[in-house]
Amino acid sequence: LASARMERIDPSVFGRVPMAACVREAMESYPFTGGERDKVHLALDHDFEFIGSDSLMVCVLFNLLKNALYATQAAGKGEITISTGIEAGQNVLMFKDTGTGIRAADLPRIFDTYFTTKKSRGAGIGLAFCRRVIESFDGRIKCSSVEGKCTVFSMHFPGLPPAGQRVLSKPASAIS
C-alpha cells in the first residue's frame, strides 16, 4: 500500500535520522525465518544522518532484505552484508548479497515500476518504491551485479553539517 502512494511523500515531516538506527530497527523487526538472520552481517563503521523518515528507510531496508534473501535462497548459497561508509564525500549505505545476481540485460530496468525478475513472485513495485524514497531524501540509489555472484545496492546521501550547527544560505562575508 505504501508503494502505491509514493506520489504523496510529504517531506515537510522529514528530520535528521541516524542510518545505523534504521538498520538496527530493520534487523530487529524483520520477520526472519529459519536461519535467515545468520546470513546477514552488519558493518556500520561510519554512522551518518540523512534528512528523511526512519519508517520509510526501514521499509526500503525490508524490501532490500526480502530481495536479497530470495536471491540467496534461489542460489542455494550466499551471505548479505549491510555496511556504511563515505565515498567521494558522500555518505553511503551499501547492501550486498552473494546470491543469484542480476542479468546484465535486466539491470537497466530493475527500478522500473512493475518490472520483476521473479518468476512467480513479486509485483515489480519494491525497487521503484526504494528509488522514490531514497530520492525524496535527496539521495540516489544504484545497483551493480554480476550474474551468479553478487548484487550491490548503494545508496548515496549528501553529508550534513553537525547537528545544531546553523547553515548559512549566504557566505559569512556577505552578511553585514
N, C-alpha and C positions, 0 to 999 in steps of 0.2 A: 504493500500500500504506500509506503514512504517513497518507493521508487516511482510510482505513478504520479506523485505530487511534486516532483523535483522542480517543476517550474515555479514553485511557491517557496523557495528557500528565502527566509527572512534574515538578512544579515544584520538587521538592527538589534537582534538579540545575541549576536556573537560577542565573545570576550576572549581574553587570553586563556589558553588552555595548554597545560603541560602534556606533551606527547606520551611520555612514559606512563603517566597515569591512565591515559586512554588505552594503551597497550595492555597494561595490567588489568584494567577493568574488563577488556575483551577476553583476556585469558581466564579470568575468574568466572565470567558469566557465560562463556560459550558452552553449548551443550555437547561436549566431547563424549564419544562412546568408545568402549573398548580401550585400547592402548593409544588412541589418537593423541592425547595430551603429551605423551612421551616423545612424539615425533617433532614437537615444537620447541625450538631453542631461542632464547632471548639474548640479545647483545645490545643493551640500551646504555652504552657508554657515554653518549652525548645527548642528554635530555635537552629539549628545547620547547619553547612555547610558540604557538601559532594563534592567529586570530580566527576563531571559528566556534564550533559547537562540539562538546565532548560526546554527546549522544550520537550525533551524525558521524563523527570519526569512529566511534565504536561500531556503528553499522557498516562502515567501509571495511573495518578490520574483520568483522564477521564474514562479509562477503569474500574477502581475500582468503580467509581461513577455510571457508567452505570449499572454495575452488581448489586450493592447494591440497586439502585433504582428499578431495575427489581425485586429483591428479596422482597423488601418491598411492591411493588405493587402486586406481586403474593400472598403474605401472607395477604394482606389487612391490614397490620399493620407495625409498625417499625419506627425506627429512625436510623440515621447514625452519627457516631462520628469519627472525624479525630483528632488525638492527637499526640503530640511529647513527648519524654521523653528519659531517659537513663536507660539501662538495662545491667547489667554485663559489665559496662564500654563502652558499645556501644551506639551510637545514634539510636533512634528508632522512626519510623513513624508507628502509629497504625491506622488501618482503620476498624471500627466495624459497622456492621449493625445488627439490631434485626428483620430481615425478616424471610425468609423460612429456613435458614440454609442449610447445605450441608450434604447429606447422608454420613455416615462413610465409606461405600463401595466406594464412588466416590472420597473421599479426596486424596488418593494416586495418582490419575490421573489428577487432575484439572490443573496442569501445563503442561500436555502433549499437543503437537500440535494436533489440530483437535478434541480434546475431548471437548464435551459440555454437560451440564446438561439441557440446554434449549430445550424444546420440538420442537418448530418450528422456533426458532430464534438462531442466533449465529453460527459462523463457527468454533469455538474452537481455535482461534488464539490469543485472547486477553490476557489470563493469561500466555500463553507461551511467548508472547511479553513482558509482565511485568517482568517475570523472567529473560529473556535475558537482558533487560535494567538494572534492579537492579544489576545483576551480573556483567555487564560491568562497573558499578560504584563501584566495589569491595564490594558490599553489598550482602545480601541474603534476600529472601522473604519466608515466611512460612505462612501456614493457619491452623487455628483451627476452628472447627464448632460443633455446637450441632443442629441437625436437628429440625426444628420447633422453634428454639430460637434465634440463633445468628451465625454470621460468623465474624472471626477476621483475617485480613491480617496484619502481622507485617513485617516491612522492617527494617533490621539492617544494620547500616553503621559504618565503623570504625571512631573513633574520629580523628580529625585533630588538629595539633598544631595551635595556634592563627595565624591569617593572618599576613604575614610579618616576622614571626619567621623562621629562617633558620633551616632546618632539616639536621643534620649531618648523613652521611652514616657510619661513624666510631665513636666510643666513643671519647669524647674530650680528654681523657688521651692518646689516641693512635696517636693524631695529634701533630707533632713537629713543 
